[in-house]
Amino acid sequence: MIVKTFPVTRLFDVTRLGNQEKELTFEPDANERARLIETYGLLDLQDMRCVFRLRPWRKDGIAVEGHLRARATQPCVVTLAPVEQVIDETFSRRFDPRASEADETAEIEVEAFSEDPPDPLSGRDLDLGAVLCEQFALALDLYPRAPEAKVPDAYRADEDEEGEKAAGAGRPSPFAVLADLKKTDG
């Protein structure tokens, strides 16, 4: 079992939902913002807001639809200059208490175009903070790069400098090397 900790926690008692739909708005306070900035290696985080729409799903489950907005500033992977990213994402998740009963060692069949299976829901509390953190992490640019950033020549591969011609002229094809090995072996 994997234990996850998130910088923000907002528990929602799913028994309070009943058969109704509920809308909740999450805006992190200064302490929560500071923890998000530290956890995700940001320089700044502004205007973060997530609107959750919760509704009953199947017998005991809960469906969560959300709209996440934020302005995240990350360091450029090349120059460390600040790079701002505007996040405006919608998402949909489902949680089911029966999903937590599944055998963790059982084989899982995955179909490419089918919808994701529901996440486990254990107990009566759903952590909307964890949902927010997961969706935020998925929305962040993995390799933020400032528009004017250039990789220094010392770190640039030959192919980057000379194009595809240098790759063909300077180095033999891996398949040619294998063919030569096959000739010498047999």
C-alpha positions as CSV (number, residue, x, y, z in Angstrom):
1,M,0.0,0.0,0.0
2,I,1.3,3.5,-0.9
3,V,0.9,6.2,1.7
4,K,0.6,9.6,0.2
5,T,0.9,12.9,2.0
6,F,-0.3,16.1,0.4
7,P,0.5,19.7,1.3
8,V,-3.2,20.6,1.6
9,T,-6.0,18.7,3.3
10,R,-9.7,19.5,3.0
11,L,-11.9,16.7,4.3
12,F,-15.4,16.4,3.1
13,D,-17.8,14.0,5.0
14,V,-19.5,12.2,2.1
15,T,-22.4,11.2,4.3
16,R,-23.4,14.9,4.3
17,L,-24.0,14.7,0.5
18,G,-27.1,12.5,0.7
19,N,-28.8,12.4,-2.7
20,Q,-28.1,16.0,-3.5
21,E,-25.4,17.7,-5.6
22,K,-23.1,20.1,-3.7
23,E,-20.7,22.7,-4.9
24,L,-17.6,23.7,-2.9
25,T,-15.0,26.3,-3.6
26,F,-11.4,25.9,-2.5
27,E,-9.0,28.8,-2.3
28,P,-5.8,28.1,-0.3
29,D,-4.9,30.4,2.5
30,A,-1.4,31.9,2.9
31,N,0.0,28.8,4.8
32,E,-1.5,26.3,2.3
33,R,-0.1,28.4,-0.6
34,A,3.4,28.3,1.0
35,R,3.2,24.5,1.4
36,L,2.1,24.1,-2.3
37,I,5.0,26.4,-3.4
38,E,7.5,24.4,-1.4
39,T,6.1,21.0,-2.4
40,Y,6.0,21.7,-6.1
41,G,9.2,23.7,-6.3
42,L,7.4,26.9,-7.4
43,L,8.6,30.5,-7.3
44,D,5.1,31.8,-6.8
45,L,1.5,30.7,-6.9
46,Q,-1.3,33.2,-7.4
47,D,-5.1,33.2,-8.0
48,M,-5.5,29.5,-7.2
49,R,-9.1,28.5,-7.0
50,C,-10.9,25.2,-7.5
51,V,-14.6,24.7,-7.8
52,F,-15.7,21.2,-6.9
53,R,-19.1,19.8,-7.9
54,L,-19.9,16.6,-5.9
55,R,-22.8,14.3,-6.6
56,P,-23.7,10.7,-5.6
57,W,-22.4,8.0,-7.9
58,R,-23.8,4.5,-8.0
59,K,-24.8,3.1,-4.7
60,D,-22.1,4.4,-2.2
61,G,-19.8,6.3,-4.5
62,I,-19.2,9.9,-5.2
63,A,-18.4,11.7,-8.5
64,V,-16.3,14.8,-8.4
65,E,-16.1,17.3,-11.2
66,G,-13.8,20.3,-10.8
67,H,-12.5,23.4,-12.4
68,L,-9.0,24.4,-11.4
69,R,-7.5,27.8,-12.1
70,A,-4.1,29.2,-11.0
71,R,-1.1,31.2,-12.0
72,A,2.1,29.2,-11.2
73,T,5.6,30.6,-11.6
74,Q,8.3,28.0,-11.9
75,P,12.1,28.3,-12.6
76,C,13.1,27.8,-16.2
77,V,14.9,24.4,-16.7
78,V,17.7,26.1,-18.6
79,T,18.2,29.6,-17.1
80,L,16.2,29.4,-13.8
81,A,14.4,32.6,-14.9
82,P,10.8,32.8,-13.8
83,V,8.3,31.2,-16.1
84,E,4.6,31.8,-15.5
85,Q,2.0,29.3,-16.5
86,V,-1.7,29.9,-16.4
87,I,-3.6,26.8,-15.4
88,D,-7.3,26.5,-16.4
89,E,-8.2,22.8,-16.2
90,T,-11.4,20.8,-15.8
91,F,-11.4,17.3,-14.4
92,S,-13.7,14.4,-13.4
93,R,-13.0,11.8,-10.8
94,R,-15.0,9.0,-9.2
95,F,-14.6,7.4,-5.8
96,D,-16.1,4.1,-4.7
97,P,-15.8,2.3,-1.3
98,R,-15.8,-1.0,-3.1
99,A,-12.7,-0.1,-5.0
100,S,-10.7,-0.1,-1.7
101,E,-11.9,-3.7,-1.1
102,A,-10.1,-4.9,-4.3
103,D,-7.2,-7.2,-3.9
104,E,-4.0,-5.2,-4.4
105,T,-2.2,-8.2,-5.9
106,A,-4.9,-9.0,-8.4
107,E,-4.3,-8.5,-12.1
108,I,-5.8,-5.4,-13.6
109,E,-7.0,-5.2,-17.2
110,V,-6.6,-1.8,-18.8
111,E,-8.3,-0.8,-22.0
112,A,-6.8,2.2,-23.8
113,F,-10.1,4.0,-24.5
114,S,-12.2,3.0,-21.6
115,E,-12.8,5.4,-18.7
116,D,-10.6,5.2,-15.6
117,P,-11.7,2.9,-12.8
118,P,-12.9,4.7,-9.7
119,D,-10.5,5.6,-6.9
120,P,-10.9,3.9,-3.6
121,L,-12.9,5.7,-0.9
122,S,-12.2,4.5,2.6
123,G,-14.2,5.8,5.5
124,R,-16.6,8.6,5.3
125,D,-14.1,11.4,4.5
126,L,-13.0,12.4,1.0
127,D,-9.8,14.6,0.9
128,L,-10.6,17.3,-1.6
129,G,-7.2,18.8,-0.8
130,A,-5.5,15.6,-2.2
131,V,-7.7,15.8,-5.3
132,L,-6.7,19.4,-5.8
133,C,-3.0,18.6,-5.4
134,E,-3.1,15.7,-7.8
135,Q,-4.8,17.7,-10.5
136,F,-2.5,20.7,-9.9
137,A,0.6,18.4,-10.2
138,L,-0.8,17.0,-13.5
139,A,-1.4,20.4,-14.9
140,L,2.0,21.8,-14.1
141,D,4.5,22.0,-17.0
142,L,7.2,19.4,-16.3
143,Y,9.9,21.4,-18.1
144,P,9.1,25.1,-18.0
145,R,11.3,27.0,-20.4
146,A,11.6,30.7,-20.8
147,P,11.1,31.9,-24.4
148,E,14.6,33.4,-24.7
149,A,16.3,30.4,-23.0
150,K,19.0,28.7,-25.1
151,V,20.9,25.6,-24.2
152,P,24.7,26.4,-23.9
153,D,26.8,24.9,-26.7
154,A,28.7,22.8,-24.1
155,Y,25.5,20.9,-23.3
156,R,24.1,20.7,-26.8
157,A,24.3,17.4,-28.7
158,D,25.9,17.4,-32.2
159,E,22.5,16.7,-33.8
160,D,21.2,20.0,-32.3
161,E,24.0,22.1,-33.8
162,E,24.3,20.6,-37.3
163,G,20.9,19.0,-37.9
164,E,20.2,15.6,-39.2
165,K,23.1,15.7,-41.7
166,A,25.7,15.7,-38.8
167,A,24.0,12.7,-37.3
168,G,24.2,10.7,-40.5
169,A,27.8,11.8,-41.5
170,G,29.5,11.7,-38.1
171,R,28.2,8.5,-36.5
172,P,27.3,5.1,-38.0
173,S,23.8,3.9,-37.7
174,P,23.2,1.5,-34.8
175,F,21.8,-1.0,-37.3
176,A,24.9,-0.8,-39.4
177,V,27.0,-1.6,-36.3
178,L,24.8,-4.6,-35.6
179,A,25.1,-5.7,-39.2
180,D,28.9,-5.5,-39.0
181,L,28.9,-7.5,-35.7
182,K,26.7,-10.2,-37.4
183,K,29.3,-10.4,-40.3
184,T,32.2,-10.9,-38.0
185,D,30.4,-13.6,-35.9
186,G,29.3,-15.8,-38.7
